[in-house]
Amino acid sequence: MDAVDWNERYADAELVWSATPNQFVAGQLAELTPGRAVDLAAGEGRNALWLSSLGWQVTAVDFAQAGLDKGRAVEPPSDHPIEWVCADVLTWAAPVPVDLAVIAYLQLPAAGRQRAVRRAWCALDIGGTFLCVAHDSSNLAEGTGGPQDPSVLMTADDVLADLDGESFEVVRAERVSREVEPGHGGEPARTAYDCLVHLVKR
């Protein structure tokens, strides 16, 4: 999907994603000391809004203006308002180093993913935190939901390979499970599989 497709999807009044942060973003980052953060492929800004509520100075970057507009519309008054930037994550560059770079559920083939991961990495100051959460490659056969195109799925090892030659401390790099609530009919919750990569830049 390109920016036109995503703008059309976000144009609906209803949220495409939940209003709350991704559970792995919240679980990994809740205890960090706030500083400067960038949320790449921010969509409607659920993770950016959550980080801002904790005191982070956040830049939310996405190529779909309609998604950013929805996030801006629900942003509460703050001493540090979110900077909503409509830009391609493959070419955007941070004007100043940040303390945290988040990529959550970006769906790109391997070459594009590597460029986005390296963009996020280059935005980080030394000692900064990198967090990537994505649909794991194994989810196609073993899990539920998510993209059905294997070319946009990945593993934690794929993300680490994208950063080959860089210096970092691995906090977590693994497959994680996520319970997906049933949509209707009283069906039981099902399990989806994501990859999670949490690094500290050295």
C-alpha positions in Angstrom: 0.0 0.0 0.0 1.2 3.5 -0.8 0.4 6.9 0.7 -2.8 7.2 -1.3 -4.0 3.9 -0.1 -3.3 4.7 3.5 -4.8 8.1 3.3 -8.0 6.5 2.0 -8.0 4.0 4.8 -7.4 6.6 7.5 -10.1 8.9 6.0 -12.8 6.9 7.8 -14.0 8.5 11.0 -13.2 5.3 13.0 -9.7 4.5 14.2 -7.9 1.9 12.1 -5.8 1.0 15.1 -6.6 1.1 18.8 -6.4 4.4 20.7 -4.0 2.8 23.2 -0.3 2.1 22.7 0.9 -1.2 21.4 1.4 -3.6 24.3 5.0 -4.2 23.5 5.8 -0.5 23.0 4.3 0.2 26.4 5.9 -2.8 28.1 9.4 -2.1 26.9 9.4 1.7 27.2 7.3 2.7 30.2 10.3 2.9 32.6 12.6 4.9 30.3 13.4 8.5 31.3 11.7 10.8 28.8 13.7 12.7 26.3 13.4 13.2 22.5 11.6 10.5 20.6 10.7 9.7 17.0 7.8 7.4 16.0 8.4 6.3 12.4 5.4 5.1 10.4 3.3 6.6 13.2 -0.1 6.2 11.5 -2.8 7.7 13.8 -0.2 8.3 16.5 -1.3 6.0 19.2 2.3 5.3 20.3 3.4 8.9 19.9 0.4 10.1 21.9 1.3 7.7 24.7 4.9 8.7 24.8 3.9 12.4 24.9 1.7 11.7 27.9 4.8 10.4 29.7 6.7 13.6 29.0 8.6 12.7 25.8 9.1 15.3 23.1 7.9 13.3 20.2 8.1 13.6 16.4 5.6 11.4 14.6 6.5 10.7 11.0 4.2 9.1 8.4 3.5 9.4 4.7 -0.3 9.5 5.2 -1.4 12.9 6.2 -4.9 11.6 7.1 -3.5 9.4 9.8 -1.4 12.2 11.3 -4.5 14.5 11.2 -6.5 12.0 13.3 -3.7 11.9 15.9 -3.4 15.7 16.0 -7.1 16.0 16.5 -7.1 14.0 19.8 -3.8 15.3 21.1 -4.4 17.0 24.5 -2.8 20.3 25.4 0.8 19.9 26.4 3.9 21.8 27.2 5.6 19.7 24.5 3.2 19.2 21.7 3.9 16.4 19.2 5.5 17.4 15.9 3.4 15.7 13.2 5.6 15.3 10.1 4.2 14.0 6.8 7.2 12.4 5.2 8.5 9.1 3.8 10.3 7.1 6.5 12.8 6.0 3.8 14.0 9.5 3.2 13.2 11.4 6.4 16.2 12.5 8.6 16.1 13.7 12.2 17.2 17.3 12.5 18.8 16.6 15.9 19.7 13.3 17.6 16.9 11.6 19.6 16.9 9.3 22.7 14.3 6.9 21.3 13.4 5.6 17.9 10.2 3.5 17.5 9.1 1.5 14.5 5.9 -0.4 15.0 4.3 -2.6 12.4 6.0 -1.0 9.4 5.2 -3.2 6.3 7.9 -3.0 3.7 9.9 -5.6 1.7 13.4 -6.3 2.9 15.3 -3.5 1.1 12.8 -0.8 2.3 12.7 -2.2 5.8 16.5 -2.0 6.0 16.5 1.6 4.9 13.8 2.5 7.4 15.7 0.6 10.2 18.9 2.4 9.4 17.1 5.8 9.2 15.8 5.2 12.7 19.2 4.1 13.9 20.9 7.1 12.4 18.4 9.4 14.2 19.6 8.0 17.6 22.1 9.6 19.9 24.7 7.3 21.6 22.9 5.6 24.5 19.6 5.9 22.7 17.0 3.2 22.6 15.8 1.5 19.4 12.5 -0.4 19.4 11.1 -2.3 16.5 7.8 -4.4 16.7 6.5 -6.1 13.6 4.5 -9.0 12.3 6.8 -12.1 12.6 7.4 -14.2 9.5 6.0 -17.2 11.4 2.7 -15.5 11.9 1.6 -16.4 8.3 1.5 -20.1 9.0 1.3 -20.3 12.8 -0.6 -17.2 13.9 -3.6 -15.1 13.0 -4.3 -11.8 11.3 -1.6 -9.5 10.0 -0.3 -9.1 6.4 -0.6 -12.1 4.2 2.3 -11.1 2.0 5.4 -12.9 3.3 7.7 -10.2 1.8 6.7 -7.6 4.4 7.0 -10.0 7.4 10.3 -10.3 9.3 12.1 -11.9 12.2 14.2 -10.4 15.0 17.3 -11.8 13.2 16.3 -9.9 10.0 16.2 -6.6 11.9 19.5 -7.3 13.6 21.0 -8.1 10.2 19.8 -4.8 9.0 22.1 -3.2 11.5 25.1 -5.3 10.7 28.3 -3.4 11.6 26.6 -1.2 14.1 27.4 -1.3 17.9 24.6 -2.0 20.2 23.5 -3.8 23.4 20.6 -6.3 22.9 17.9 -5.9 25.5 15.5 -8.2 23.7 15.5 -9.7 20.2 12.9 -12.5 19.8 9.5 -13.7 18.7 6.7 -12.7 21.0 3.0 -13.8 21.1 0.0 -11.5 21.3 -3.5 -12.5 22.0 -6.0 -11.2 19.4 -9.6 -10.7 20.7 -12.3 -12.3 18.5 -14.2 -9.9 16.3 -17.6 -11.5 16.7 -19.5 -14.8 17.3 -18.1 -15.6 20.7 -15.0 -17.2 19.2 -12.0 -17.6 21.5 -9.1 -15.3 21.3 -6.4 -16.3 18.9 -2.6 -15.9 19.0 -0.6 -13.7 16.7 3.2 -13.7 16.6 5.3 -10.6 16.4 9.1 -10.0 16.4 10.4 -7.6 19.0 13.9 -5.9 18.8 14.9 -3.7 21.7 18.5 -2.3 21.4 20.6 0.4 23.1 23.0 2.2 20.7 26.7 2.0 21.7 
